[in-house]
Amino acid sequence: MNLLKTLAAISSMTMLSRITGLLRDILFARAFGAGGLTDAFYIAFRIPNLLRRLFAEGAFSQAFVPMLAEYKGKQGDEATRTLVDHVATVLVWATLLTSAAGIIGAPLFVYLIGSGLSKDPAAFDAAVWMTRLMFPYIACMSFVALSSGVLNTWRQFKIPAFTPVLLNLSFIGAALFLAPHLKQPVYAMAIAVMVGGILQVLVQVPSLVKIGMLPRLSWNPGAGLADPGVRRVLKNMGPAVFAVSVAQISLMINTTYASWMAEGSVSWLTFADRLMEFPNALLGVALGTILLPSLSKASQEQDHAEYSNLLDWGLRLTFLLALPAAVGIAVLALPLIATLFHHGQFTDLAARMSAQPLLAYAVGLVGIILVKSLTPAFYARQDVRTPVRIGLFVLVATQLMNLIFVKQFAVAGLALSISVAALINAALLYRGLRQKDIYTPQPGWPKFFAKLVVAVTVMGVAAWFGAQQFDWLGMRSHGLLRAGALFLVIGGCVVVYFGTLFALGFRVRDFRRRAK
């Protein structure tokens, strides 16, 4: 398997997902702005979305994929199919019961995550209603996570990478065609979440049937729990929740902080988070998706050289692409926010305030993406303890930093805490790999870094100069002109960065790699 080609394919699908996601957010900002009811939606959606990231996509995938690779490599297709059936049964029943509990306890959950909404009873009630409607979304996404893990293990990456597009299309359709007909238009977005969840389940089915791994669900979850493989997955899932979701737990806590700040603070933080997730998904999620099955296979075969080389390749690509992305986002924070969201009900103040946490997120973007590559290196070896210890430490450190940064930078301080914590997390994970002699860096890193620094510096100067040529907020009424200006600046930065790298001796062939 050509890893660079596969990464490009996954990133292209992810790019489509993020483009439709940006269109979704643009329509949302235009229609609803940044106020109490938008805060209510984001708080309501954050609860099931957090559970999705913690249990369905995060901890579950990290615990399940290495186990699946072990079964596939050592026990054959029939044992692997049985494991998939039992895991699917337990997962679906667990998420259905969790959804029922979430629907019943929605007022408590909303108060815990967004207690500041209690200042506005209408917004609080809206958040409770939307939480109840959207909680079953985690059941849909748990099945999607399982099927994605199966397909990725069979190296069928495209459908799992495309799946999120369907949620965005559901949002777009609801914003354009359903919201205008509802008494409370923002409720259309909650309905879109459930429609999108169902669509994401359905699109996985043909591919699972094709490889003969469509789960056969049972009415008896006890049979699944009796499976030793399922118990091992569950055992690894518990600690993995902390290891893979430090940023998500911190983001949840930050939402509570933001709900007590000025009206719109949750939305400002969310719009910044959306843009930060763009490069994170294109590179971090895509790399993690590719590396975990390949690292698991190398670990099962006890091929240390292949394991270390795969990780080294991933780390070099991360720095090559994440470093310029971080600098570009930092320099162009306001132009990005203004061009994408500064329309309709989205005010000048909202644009300026959203740009501040985006700048703070840029500080730790490299760390956020590095964690996506470094954590699978432990889970591929079924080592859950090391990431857990690091994750707990980083979670505490994040909240201590909140106490300092929020006083100085308000909403931006919340984002800065996550950024610095991500850098600490990545550094500790890297140290853990080196101490355990899991990873040996390949020759040439100092020279590689030196060239990157030169290219990023030249690009950063070009970005700053380009940003100074336009009045980004003043071009509010000239949306196409502003979009063209941003495209020109970003395009110029891309040319400058890769042109400088080419002049310094970088070639695409240097980053080609095949997995065994």
ABEGO torsion letter per residue (X at the ends): XBAAAAAAAAAAAAAAAAAAAAAAAAAAAAAAEBBAAAAAAAAAAAAAAAAAAAAAABAAAAAAAAAAAAAAAAAEAAAAAAAAAAAAAAAAAAAAAAAAAAAAAAAAAAAAABAAAAABAAAAAAAAAAAAAAAAAAAAAAAAAAAAAAAAAAGBAAAAAAAAAAAAAAAAAAAAAAAAABABAAAAAAAAAAAAAAAAAAAAAAAAAAAGABBBBBABAAAAAABAAAAAAAAAAAAAAAAAAAAAAAAAAAAAAAAABBBGAAAAAAAAAAAAAAAAAAAAAAAAAAAAAAAAAAAAAGBAAAAAAAAAAAAAAAAAAAAAAAAAAAAAAAAAAAAAABBEABBAAAAAAAAAAAAAAAAAAAAAAAAAAAAAAAAAAGBAAAAAAAAAAAAAAAAAAAAAAAAAAEAAAAAAAAAAAAAAAAAAAAAAAAAAGABBBBBGAAAAAAAAAAAAAAAAAAAAAAAAABBAAAAAABAAAAAAAAAAAAAAAAAAAAAAAAAAGBBAAAABBBBX
